[in-house]
Amino acid sequence: MPRVTQALNPTEVYNAKPKDKEYSLADGKGLSLRVKTNGTKLWIFNYFRPHTKKRANISFGCYPVVTLSEAREERRKALILLSQNIDPKTHRDEQEWKSFKAHAETLEVVTRQWFIVKKTRVSEDYAGDILRSFEMHIFPGMGTTPIHKITAKETIALLQPIADKGTLETVRRLCQRLNEVMTYATNIGLIHHNPLTGIKDAFANPKVRNMPAIPPAHLPELMQKINGSSIKKITRCLMEFQLHTMTRPSEAAGARWDEMDFDNNLWVIPAARMKAGRIHKIPLTPQSLALLDTMKAISGNREHIFPGDRNPNNHVSEQTANMALRRMGYQGIQVAHGFRSIASTALNDEGFDGDLIECALSHVEKDEVRAAYNRADYLERRKVMMRWWSDFITRACVGSVSLSGGHKGLQAVI
């Protein structure tokens, strides 16, 4: 007849004293209390491994931190796993690793993983703006939070002070970018769903504001201010070049000599520098080429056409033109990005094809079906249109000097 183990009672466990050698008190079904010579009492579960059938031990912790009833509950769980041919020790190790990994996968860690992919799809300047927004607004408050513990309530509370300042456009962008990170985390299996899907609805919508821009009729006054103000020659060239090429401030400021195809009079901006993430070709008019010729004497031996003042190995800031406009008195009236609006208005008023204008502005066609049939660069037709636009600017410069050439007057300010 098999020996029946008498179950332990709390008094026996409490009164178990250390001896010269460690010993065990059995509770039955593989559970025992091991009493060490230093007085430490450990709960040990002894079992046969499901596949190897070899004996193994697993500790359930120390008494009195783990009570007799708690040790028996752990034994019950282990026996259930064994009935399913699961090794309880292996199972616990896997669970501990998953827990460690989950807590190591913080919002900042996952965001930086997502950013490695994201930056391949946007321009360098835009990528920098995305990362800075996280570093400034998100990481200080939530960066160390495990991705699986991110909640809508916590995130809204973090963004609320920004919304209270009235910078709702910043909140809108942060909501959008956080959602991209959480969707990425869902897609790679870190979380089961995106808990931030609707957080933008917790805030008021930002007011849509067009970039401040003057009407084309006021361009002569602007050109007179640009050509008569005390700004550096590089800044002046940058502003005129951006105006003639209808580019965004970041695209113009970051222009490189190796992007210029002088054989075909084209400026080919690589996809990595474009907002839409695709190559953009711009016909260079005689006026644009004259500006490049002016800059060649200044930066022809450098990578960037418009080198920075403090660091000539890098390009000027994309805010350079805006700062110059503010100094000229155009605060709230005209921004560098608004140069594109002046061009768009003038070209539309002249009756140029809307598709040509949109292509020149490198706008993405919202209608995907239409876009599939409308991928032509229209280069030859755009050359005519860009020449008309440059001539329009030239006519606006009558009475002042332009670095694009063709006018008499004061010498350029260096």
Order of alpha helices (4+ residues) and beta strands (2+ residues): alpha-beta-beta-beta-beta-alpha-alpha-alpha-alpha-alpha-alpha-alpha-alpha-alpha-alpha-beta-beta-beta-alpha-alpha-alpha-alpha-alpha-alpha
